[in-house]
Amino acid sequence: MGPRSLSLSARRRTAAFVIALLALTAFGLPQPAVADPGGPALGPTVASEVRQPRAALARSSSDDVASAQSADAVSALAWSSPDEWLVSAPVEAGQLFGHIGVHWTRYEGGAPPPSDAPTEDEAHVDGDVTQWDIEVRTSTDGREWSQWYEAPADHDMDDEERSEHYAQPIPVEPSRFAQYRVRESATDIADVALTFMDVSDLNAAPDPVASILADVAAAWRRATTPLAASAAVTVAVRSRSTWGADPGILRAAPRYSPWKKAIVHHTVTTNSYSDAAAQLRSIYYYHSVTRRWGDIGYTYLVDKWGNVWQGRAGGEDSVGAHASGWNTGTMGVSTLGDFSSARPTATMTDSVAKLIAAKLGARRIQPMGADTFTHHEQTRTGAWVPVTSKVPNVLGHRDAVDKVGARGAATACPGTRLYALLETVRRTAQALVSGTTWAAAPAVKPVPAAAGEQLGVKWVSDKTPWGLGAVPVTVPLTIKNTGQLPWIQGLVNVAYHWYDDRGKLAVWDGARTPLPADIAPGKEARLEVRVLPPPRTGRFKLVYDLVWEGQWWFSSLDEEILVRRVTRR
């Protein structure tokens, strides 16, 4: 039998093996319970970057491609209507790309904007319409172009030392050219850089057999590789290899600090993705190389189908790069998408809650708790100082203050719609770890240092019965405002917690009793508090507490509580 016959025979055996393996994968192995989120690429990420000064732009008020003008001509342009654009010439990437990142620097002197120019470098607001200052479009041949894509700045990625701002990667059709435009009124934008990313083997030489084998191998791995589960609460975490993290662009060695808090984010990327793994690969390159963080910033990422992905390398208790001043001692859980106006899916938020329950529960940390924590805030001189306070164990990124004297972080993350669901996430996570020791009073927002000095309560008198049956009772209660701020009716309520005789939480959030009116500092209030009995018989501690709705429990400010021992008959 000659060489040619051997080759033909080998090809036939290979084809038969591939067909059998495909059939086995399709019919003989368990399939994922959620939508297929994609898998790893065959090869490494291929990327390049082009940076151009403002002088490379030319004025245009239409979508026509404008040729570049000289630096002198552009510098002579007057500040004008925000409807006018400065447009780049087509930029050739030198490769195929499926994601594009846009970032830009601002002038630090020498070319300040005019006094009547907008103070923000990202957007103009016209009525209810927000118009971003930088847009980008792409093309396969430099002639036929896509629509213009907005490139909003993601403040989570700001590099203040370099005055550089970043928009998250934008998924596009496979392209070789790009063009960007800058609103002429955005006079403080000094230069613009485009990062071209291929995270899906667009530039690989076509090899049908290798492609088929890779698809089969990926399907086999998804079907046969057990996913990591954490703690008593079951949560499956897809490894970095599952989404194809390129080890060649990992620049940061893992550092470790025990997790004490979970901070929730959103990636501010598209919600219409069909391949979550490709989204992760583009974010990974952008964070690690373009932003120079050395790795993806988030500890975990959750897609719209509820899949949980490992983000940063290092595993448990690794230190990420997701919240300035708060990275040490926290895990960053990011949802894949933009939830400024879109509502996250129920499967996504449910997976976020399960992940938080698994990780915090394993560390005996209550998701509804607010334990003492030390983070760092930056002063006006640039120095970082430690700040210790009681903050929620589950925060939104916007709650993670990183500037001394600021009321909140300089970000809207995790988006208005997701932030509104954080209380539901906390409650769900707490329910999953119920039965563990309650570690601290629940809260919703971080407690400012001055709050404990401005709020205060004295429990003057009560008539709590020593025994309860199965029906609610009304308890006469008198309290006094010993703080510096008035208690506003409807905002401040009386509530309570039930603990069993072993100190375990039975009911974390008892019924609310509203104030009869606003209570000024130094004044007392008499209430009839309706108390629901605990869910089972036995001996309990009834803990009365005040709550400023949507802000914090008074006990989280180390204010006085009222504790009574009660037997449920």
C-alpha positions in Angstrom: 0.0 0.0 0.0 1.6 3.3 -1.1 1.9 6.7 0.6 -1.2 8.1 -1.3 -3.4 5.2 0.0 -2.1 5.7 3.5 -3.0 9.4 3.3 -6.5 8.7 2.0 -7.0 6.1 4.7 -5.8 8.4 7.4 -8.1 11.1 6.2 -11.1 8.7 6.2 -10.2 7.6 9.8 -9.9 11.2 10.9 -13.2 12.1 9.4 -14.9 9.1 11.0 -13.4 10.0 14.3 -14.6 13.6 14.1 -18.1 12.6 13.1 -18.3 10.1 15.9 -17.0 12.6 18.4 -19.5 15.2 17.2 -22.3 12.7 17.6 -21.1 11.7 21.0 -20.9 15.3 22.1 -24.4 16.1 20.6 -26.3 13.1 21.9 -24.3 11.2 24.5 -23.2 13.9 26.9 -25.0 16.2 29.2 -25.6 19.7 27.7 -25.4 23.1 29.4 -28.5 24.2 31.3 -28.2 27.7 29.9 -27.5 29.3 26.5 -24.1 28.5 25.1 -21.9 31.5 26.1 -19.1 30.7 23.6 -15.7 29.3 24.2 -12.0 30.0 23.8 -10.3 31.1 20.6 -7.9 28.8 18.9 -4.9 31.2 19.0 -3.6 34.2 21.0 -5.2 37.6 20.9 -4.0 39.7 17.9 -4.1 43.4 18.6 -2.6 46.7 17.6 -3.0 50.4 18.4 -2.9 53.7 16.6 -2.7 57.0 18.4 -3.3 60.3 16.5 -3.1 63.9 17.7 -5.9 66.3 17.4 -4.1 67.9 14.4 -4.9 64.8 12.4 -8.6 65.8 12.3 -10.5 67.8 9.8 -13.8 69.7 10.1 -16.9 68.0 8.8 -20.6 68.6 9.5 -21.7 65.4 7.6 -20.8 61.8 7.5 -18.5 62.3 4.5 -15.0 61.1 4.9 -12.8 64.2 5.3 -9.1 64.3 4.5 -6.7 65.4 7.1 -5.6 69.0 7.3 -2.4 70.5 8.6 -1.8 71.2 12.2 -1.8 74.9 11.6 -5.2 74.7 9.9 -6.8 72.7 12.6 -5.4 74.8 15.4 -7.0 77.8 13.8 -10.5 76.4 14.0 -12.8 78.3 16.2 -14.9 76.7 19.0 -18.3 76.2 17.3 -21.6 74.4 17.5 -21.6 70.9 19.1 -23.2 69.7 15.9 -19.9 70.2 14.0 -17.3 67.4 13.9 -13.6 67.0 13.5 -13.2 63.8 11.5 -10.1 61.6 11.1 -9.0 60.1 7.8 -9.6 56.3 7.5 -7.2 54.4 9.8 -5.9 51.1 8.6 -5.5 48.6 11.4 -3.1 46.3 9.6 -5.1 43.3 10.7 -8.7 42.1 11.0 -10.5 43.1 14.2 -13.8 42.3 15.8 -13.6 44.7 18.8 -12.4 48.3 18.9 -11.4 50.3 21.9 -11.3 54.1 22.0 -9.3 56.2 24.5 -8.1 59.8 24.6 -6.1 62.3 26.6 -7.0 65.8 27.6 -4.7 68.8 27.5 -2.9 69.6 30.7 -2.0 73.2 29.7 -0.9 75.0 26.6 -4.3 74.5 24.9 -7.0 75.0 27.5 -10.6 75.1 26.3 -12.4 78.4 26.1 -14.2 79.6 29.2 -17.6 79.0 27.6 -16.8 75.5 26.5 -18.5 72.5 28.2 -16.7 71.4 31.4 -17.3 67.7 30.8 -15.2 65.9 28.1 -17.6 63.1 27.5 -21.0 64.4 26.5 -23.3 67.3 25.7 -26.9 67.1 26.9 -29.6 68.4 24.6 -33.0 68.0 26.2 -33.4 64.3 27.0 -30.7 63.3 24.5 -27.1 62.7 25.5 -24.5 63.3 22.8 -21.1 61.8 23.2 -18.0 63.7 22.1 -16.3 60.8 20.4 -17.7 58.3 17.9 -16.2 55.6 15.8 -17.1 53.5 12.7 -15.5 50.7 10.9 -15.1 49.2 7.4 -13.8 46.1 5.7 -12.4 48.0 2.7 -12.2 51.7 3.7 -15.1 52.6 1.4 -18.3 51.1 2.8 -18.8 52.1 6.4 -20.8 51.0 9.4 -23.0 53.3 11.5 -21.3 55.6 13.9 -20.9 54.1 17.4 -20.8 56.2 20.5 -17.7 55.9 22.7 -18.8 57.0 26.2 -16.1 57.3 28.8 -16.1 54.7 31.5 -14.9 56.6 34.6 -13.9 53.3 36.3 -11.0 53.2 33.9 -9.8 56.9 34.2 -6.1 57.3 34.4 -5.9 60.6 36.3 -2.1 60.8 36.2 -2.1 60.7 32.4 -5.4 62.6 32.0 -6.5 59.7 29.9 -10.0 58.4 29.5 -11.3 55.1 28.1 -14.5 53.8 26.5 -15.1 50.1 26.9 -14.4 47.9 23.8 -17.1 47.9 21.1 -17.9 44.7 19.2 -18.1 45.3 15.5 -18.3 43.2 12.3 -14.9 41.9 11.2 -13.1 45.0 9.8 -9.8 46.3 8.7 -10.4 50.1 8.8 -11.8 52.5 11.4 -12.6 56.2 11.5 -13.4 58.4 14.4 -14.8 61.9 14.9 -14.6 64.4 17.8 -17.1 67.1 18.5 -15.4 70.4 17.6 -16.7 71.9 20.9 -14.7 69.3 22.9 -11.6 71.5 22.7 -9.7 69.8 25.6 -9.3 66.5 23.8 -5.6 66.3 22.8 -5.3 63.0 21.1 -7.3 59.8 20.3 -6.1 56.2 20.3 -7.8 53.2 18.7 -7.1 49.7 20.0 -7.9 47.0 17.4 -8.6 43.6 18.9 -9.0 40.2 17.3 -10.2 37.8 20.1 -11.9 35.3 17.7 -9.1 34.0 15.4 -10.1 36.4 12.5 -6.4 36.6 11.4 -5.7 32.9 11.7 -4.9 31.0 8.5 -8.0 29.0 7.5 -7.7 25.4 8.5 -11.0 23.6 8.3 -9.8 20.4 10.0 -8.2 22.3 12.9 -11.3 24.4 13.3 -13.6 21.4 13.5 -11.3 19.6 15.9 -11.1 22.8 18.1 -14.9 23.0 18.1 -15.2 19.4 19.1 -12.6 19.8 21.8 -14.3 22.9 23.2 -17.7 21.1 23.2 -16.1 18.1 24.9 -14.5 20.3 27.6 -17.8 22.0 28.2 -19.7 18.7 28.5 -17.2 16.7 30.5 -15.2 19.2 32.7 -16.8 19.7 36.0 -17.3 23.4 36.9 -15.9 24.6 40.2 -18.4 24.9 43.0 -18.0 27.1 46.1 -18.9 26.6 49.7 -22.3 25.3 50.9 -24.1 27.4 48.3 -23.7 25.8 44.9 -22.3 28.1 42.2 -20.5 27.0 39.0 -17.6 29.1 38.0 -16.1 28.8 34.5 -12.4 28.9 34.5 -10.1 31.4 32.6 -9.2 28.6 30.1 -12.9 28.1 29.3 -13.2 31.6 27.9 -9.7 31.6 26.4 -7.6 33.9 28.5 -4.4 34.4 26.6 -1.5 33.8 29.0 0.7 35.9 26.8 -0.9 39.1 27.8 -1.0 38.4 31.6 1.4 41.0 33.0 0.4 41.1 36.7 1.4 38.5 39.4 -1.4 37.6 41.8 -1.5 39.4 45.1 -3.7 38.2 48.0 -5.8 39.7 50.8 -8.8 37.9 52.5 -12.1 39.0 51.0 -14.4 40.9 53.4 -16.7 42.7 50.9 -18.2 42.2 47.5 -18.4 45.2 45.1 -20.9 45.0 42.2 -20.1 46.5 38.8 -21.2 46.5 35.2 -18.8 46.4 32.3 -20.6 49.2 30.3 -20.3 47.1 27.1 -23.0 46.0 24.7 -26.1 44.0 26.0 -26.7 42.4 22.6 -23.8 39.9 22.7 -24.1 36.3 21.6 -20.6 35.2 22.6 -19.8 36.1 26.2 -16.3 34.5 26.0 -15.3 36.8 23.2 -16.5 39.8 25.2 -14.4 38.7 28.1 -11.3 38.3 25.9 -11.7 41.9 24.6 -12.1 43.3 28.1 -9.1 41.3 29.2 -6.8 42.7 26.5 -8.1 46.2 27.1 -7.6 46.1 30.9 -4.3 44.2 30.8 -2.5 45.9 27.9 -4.3 49.1 26.9 -5.1 50.3 30.4 -1.9 48.7 31.8 -3.5 46.9 34.7 -1.7 43.6 33.8 -4.9 41.5 33.9 -8.6 41.8 33.8 -9.7 44.0 36.7 -12.8 42.1 37.9 -12.6 39.0 40.0 -15.7 37.4 38.5 -18.0 38.3 35.6 -21.7 37.2 35.2 -23.3 37.1 31.7 -27.0 37.6 30.8 -27.6 33.8 30.8 -26.4 33.6 34.4 -23.0 32.0 33.7 -20.3 32.9 36.2 -16.8 33.4 34.8 -13.5 33.7 36.6 -11.9 37.0 35.8 -8.7 37.9 37.4 -6.0 35.2 37.8 -5.1 34.0 41.2 -8.4 32.5 42.5 -9.7 32.9 46.0 -8.8 36.1 47.9 -6.9 37.5 44.9 -6.6 41.3 44.8 -8.3 42.8 41.7 -8.3 46.2 39.9 -11.9 47.1 40.0 -12.5 49.9 42.6 -9.8 52.5 43.3 -8.9 52.5 47.0 -11.0 49.4 47.7 -9.3 46.6 45.8 -7.5 45.1 48.8 -10.0 42.9 50.7 -12.8 43.0 48.2 -13.9 40.8 45.3 -15.2 42.6 42.2 -18.3 41.0 40.7 -19.1 42.5 37.3 -22.2 42.0 35.2 -21.5 41.8 31.5 -23.4 44.7 29.8 -24.6 48.2 30.4 -27.4 48.6 33.0 -27.7 52.4 33.0 -31.1 52.1 31.4 -31.5 48.4 30.6 -32.7 46.0 33.3 -30.5 43.0 33.9 -32.0 39.6 33.4 -33.3 37.7 36.4 -30.9 34.9 35.8 -28.0 37.3 35.9 -29.0 38.9 39.2 -29.8 35.5 40.7 -26.3 34.3 39.8 -24.8 37.4 41.3 -26.6 36.7 44.5 -25.6 33.0 44.5 -21.9 33.9 43.9 -21.9 36.5 46.7 -23.6 34.0 49.0 -21.1 31.3 48.2 -18.0 33.5 48.7 -19.1 35.6 51.6 -20.9 32.7 53.3 -17.7 30.6 53.2 -16.0 33.4 55.1 -18.9 33.7 57.6 -19.7 37.1 56.3 -23.4 38.2 56.2 -24.5 39.7 52.8 -26.9 41.9 54.7 -24.2 43.0 57.2 -22.2 46.1 57.5 -18.9 45.2 59.1 -15.9 47.5 59.9 -13.6 47.9 56.9 -10.5 50.0 56.0 -10.3 51.4 52.5 -8.2 54.3 51.2 -9.1 57.7 49.9 -7.0 60.2 48.0 -6.4 63.7 49.3 -6.1 66.8 47.1 -2.3 66.5 47.3 -2.5 63.0 45.8 -1.7 61.2 49.0 -3.7 58.1 49.9 -5.0 57.9 53.5 -6.7 54.9 55.3 -10.4 55.4 56.3 -12.0 52.9 58.6 -15.8 52.8 58.9 -18.8 50.4 58.8 -19.9 49.8 55.3 -22.2 47.3 53.7 -20.7 43.9 53.0 -22.2 44.1 49.5 -21.7 47.5 47.8 -22.3 49.0 44.4 -19.2 50.6 42.9 -20.7 54.1 43.2 -20.7 53.6 47.0 -17.0 53.0 47.1 -15.8 56.6 47.9 -12.1 57.1 46.9 -11.7 60.9 47.4 -11.5 62.6 50.7 -14.6 64.7 51.3 -16.6 63.2 48.3 -20.2 62.1 48.8 -19.8 59.1 46.5 -17.4 57.6 44.0 -17.0 59.4 40.6 -18.9 56.7 38.7 -22.5 55.6 38.0 -21.5 52.0 38.2 -23.2 49.5 38.3 -25.8 51.4 36.4 -29.1 52.9 37.7 -31.2 49.8 36.9 -28.8 47.3 38.5 -28.1 49.5 41.5 -31.8 49.6 42.2 -31.8 45.8 42.5 -28.8 45.6 44.9 -31.2 45.3 47.9 -32.8 42.3 46.3 -29.4 40.8 45.6 -28.4 41.3 49.3 -31.7 39.7 50.5 -31.4 36.8 48.2 -27.8 36.2 49.1 -28.6 36.5 52.8 -31.5 33.9 52.5 -29.0 31.5 50.9 -26.6 31.7 53.9 -29.4 31.8 56.5 -28.6 29.9 59.7 -25.1 31.4 60.0 -24.3 33.8 62.8 -25.5 37.4 62.1 -22.3 39.5 62.3 -23.5 43.1 62.0 -26.6 45.2 61.5 -27.7 45.5 57.9 -27.3 48.7 56.0 -27.7 50.0 52.4 -25.2 52.7 51.9 -21.7 53.4 53.3 -21.7 55.3 56.6 -20.0 58.7 56.4 -17.7 59.6 59.2 -19.9 62.5 60.3 -23.2 60.5 60.4 -22.6 59.0 63.8 -22.1 62.4 65.3 -25.3 63.8 63.6 -27.7 61.0 64.4 -28.5 59.7 67.9 -31.3 57.9 69.8 -32.2 57.1 73.4 -34.7 54.4 74.2 -36.6 56.0 77.0 -39.2 53.4 77.9 -41.1 50.4 76.6 -43.6 47.8 77.7 -42.4 44.7 75.9 -44.1 41.5 77.2 -41.8 38.7 78.4 -43.9 36.1 76.5 -45.5 36.0 73.1 -48.0 33.7 71.4 -48.5 33.2 67.7 -50.3 36.5 67.1 -48.8 40.0 66.8 -48.7 42.4 69.8 -48.6 46.2 70.1 -45.8 47.5 72.3 -45.9 51.1 73.7 -42.5 52.7 73.1 -40.9 56.1 73.8 -37.7 57.3 72.1 -35.7 60.5 72.1 -33.8 62.2 69.3 -30.3 62.8 70.8 -28.7 63.7 67.6 -28.2 66.9 65.6 -30.6 66.2 62.7 -34.4 65.9 62.7 -36.0 62.5 62.1 -38.2 62.9 59.1 -41.5 61.1 59.1 -41.5 58.5 56.4 -37.7 58.4 56.2 -36.9 57.3 59.8 -38.9 54.2 61.1 -38.7 51.9 64.1 -38.0 48.3 63.3 -36.6 45.3 65.1 -34.6 42.0 64.7 -35.1 38.6 66.2 -32.2 36.4 67.4 -32.5 33.0 69.0 -30.8 32.2 72.3 -27.7 31.0 70.4 -27.2 34.3 68.7 -28.4 33.2 65.3 -30.6 35.5 63.3 -34.3 34.4 63.1 -35.8 37.6 61.5 -33.4 40.2 60.2 -35.9 42.9 59.2 -39.0 43.2 61.4 -42.1 45.2 60.5 -41.7 49.0 60.3 -43.5 51.4 62.5 -43.6 55.0 61.2 -43.0 58.1 63.4 -46.1 60.1 64.3 -44.5 63.3 63.0 -41.1 64.8 62.3 -39.0 64.6 65.5 -36.7 67.5 66.2 -33.3 67.1 68.1 -34.0 66.8 71.8 -37.6 65.8 71.4 -39.3 62.6 72.3 -41.8 60.4 70.3 -44.4 58.0 71.7 -45.3 55.1 69.4 -47.3 51.9 69.3 -44.9 49.4 67.8 -46.5 46.4 66.1 -44.3 43.3 66.8 -44.7 40.1 64.9 -43.6 37.0 66.9 -40.6 34.9 65.8 -41.4 32.0 63.4 -41.0 29.2 66.0 -41.3 28.6 69.8 -38.3 29.1 72.1 -36.3 31.9 73.8 -35.3 34.9 71.8 -33.8 38.3 71.9 -35.9 41.2 70.5 -33.6 44.0 69.3 -35.3 47.3 68.6 -33.5 49.5 66.1 -34.1 52.7 64.0 -33.7 52.7 60.2 -33.1 55.7 57.9 -34.7 54.1 54.8 -32.4 53.7 51.9 -29.4 54.8 53.9 -28.5 52.9 57.1 -29.5 51.3 60.4 -28.7 53.4 63.4 -27.0 50.4 65.0 -24.5 50.5 62.1 -23.5 53.9 63.4 -22.8 52.4 66.8 -26.0 54.1 68.1 -28.0 52.7 71.0 -30.3 49.7 70.6 -32.9 48.2 72.9 -32.7 44.5 73.7 -35.4 42.5 75.4 -35.5 38.8 76.2 -38.8 37.2 75.1 -40.1 33.6 75.1 -42.3 32.5 72.2 -44.9 30.0 73.5 
